[in-house]
Amino acid sequence: MTAYTEPVMDCLFCKIIDGSIPSAKVYEDEECYAFADIHPQAPTHVLVVPRKHIASLGDATEEDRALLGHLLFTAAKIAKDKGLKGGYRTVFNTGDDGGQTVSHLHVHLMGGRSMTWPPG
C-alpha cells in the first residue's frame, strides 16, 4: 500500500514530488522522494520527503508510524550509497522554533564532514 495522497497545491515539496518544480533526484520509491538540498549545510545534504503530505513530525499520526520508519531507513540506505562511512546526521526540524521552513515533513541527511554539537 502506498502512502501517496493528493498533493497540497501550495506546498513546495508536493510540487517537487510531482515534478512541477525541478530537483536533483537522489532516490524515489512508492512512499518517498529524496533530493539534494538547494542550500546544503554539508558536502552531502539530502532531503527525504514522504509522498504523503504531512505538515510536520508533530502532525504525524499512528497511521504514519511505518512511513516514519521508512523515511529513516531510506536515509540510512542513501548514506550507505553515498559512502558516508565516517557517520552522518539525520534531522527532523519541527515547527517554527525547531527551524522548519517548509510545512511538509522531511528528514535532512547530512554528511561528508565532521558534525558539531550542539547544532544551534
C-alpha positions as a printed Julia matrix, in Angstrom:
120×3 Matrix{Float64}:
  0.0    0.0     0.0
  1.41   3.38   -0.96
  1.47   6.37    1.37
  0.74   8.73   -1.53
 -2.04  11.27   -1.1
 -3.14  14.15   -3.24
 -0.57  16.96   -3.16
 -1.25  20.22   -1.37
 -1.06  22.65   -4.28
  0.7   25.47   -2.41
  3.32  23.12   -0.9
  6.84  23.44   -2.31
  7.73  19.81   -1.63
  4.47  18.49   -3.12
  5.38  20.4    -6.29
  8.89  18.91   -6.27
  7.47  15.41   -5.8
  5.0   15.81   -8.68
  7.74  17.21  -10.94
  6.29  20.69  -11.44
  9.4   22.12   -9.73
 12.71  20.53  -10.79
 15.05  18.9    -8.29
 18.23  16.87   -8.23
 16.67  13.47   -7.51
 18.72  11.14   -5.33
 16.17   8.36   -4.7
 12.48   7.57   -5.04
 10.05   4.78   -4.29
  6.3    4.44   -3.74
  6.44   6.13   -0.33
  9.12   8.8    -0.55
 11.23  11.03   -2.75
 14.76  12.21   -1.9
 16.61  15.12   -3.48
 19.65  17.31   -2.93
 19.06  20.33   -0.68
 19.5   23.57   -2.66
 21.19  25.21    0.37
 23.46  22.39    1.56
 24.86  22.58    5.08
 27.31  19.71    4.47
 29.02  18.17    1.42
 26.15  15.65    1.31
 22.78  17.18    2.2
 19.72  15.26    1.02
 16.07  15.76    1.95
 13.97  12.6     2.27
 10.31  13.56    1.85
  7.21  11.38    2.13
  4.88  11.43   -0.86
  2.05  11.74    1.65
  1.67  15.36    2.71
  2.18  15.6     6.47
  2.87  19.15    7.63
  5.41  18.21   10.33
  6.5   15.42   12.64
  4.1   16.91   15.18
  1.24  16.24   12.75
  2.11  12.57   12.16
 -0.42  10.05   13.43
 -0.33   6.43   14.48
 -1.23   5.65   10.85
  2.12   7.2     9.81
  4.29   5.05   12.09
  5.57   2.72    9.34
  6.12   5.65    6.97
  8.3    7.44    9.53
 10.43   4.33    9.9
 10.65   4.03    6.13
 11.98   7.6     5.87
 14.78   6.85    8.34
 15.58   3.51    6.72
 15.75   5.28    3.35
 18.07   7.95    4.77
 20.39   5.19    6.04
 20.32   3.5     2.62
 21.19   6.77    0.87
 24.01   7.4     3.38
 25.45   3.97    2.58
 25.07   4.56   -1.17
 26.83   7.92   -0.79
 29.73   6.3     1.08
 29.21   8.16    4.35
 31.22   5.56    6.29
 32.5    8.04    8.89
 28.98   8.91   10.0
 26.17  11.29    9.2
 23.36  13.22   10.82
 19.6   12.85   10.33
 17.35  15.69   11.47
 13.62  16.4    11.58
 13.02  20.13   12.1
  9.54  20.56   13.57
  7.66  23.87   13.72
  8.96  27.42   13.68
 11.01  27.08   16.88
 12.52  23.85   15.55
 13.71  25.59   12.38
 11.2   24.04    9.96
 10.91  26.29    6.89
  8.75  24.09    4.61
  5.5   22.73    6.03
  5.94  19.22    4.65
  7.63  16.68    6.9
 11.15  15.82    5.75
 14.36  14.27    7.0
 17.64  16.09    6.47
 20.51  13.67    5.78
 23.85  15.45    6.18
 27.35  14.03    5.98
 30.75  14.3     4.43
 32.2   16.42    7.24
 32.51  16.28   11.0
 29.36  17.5    12.74
 29.46  19.57   15.93
 27.16  19.5    18.94
 25.02  21.29   19.89
 23.93  22.09   16.35
 22.45  25.53   17.07
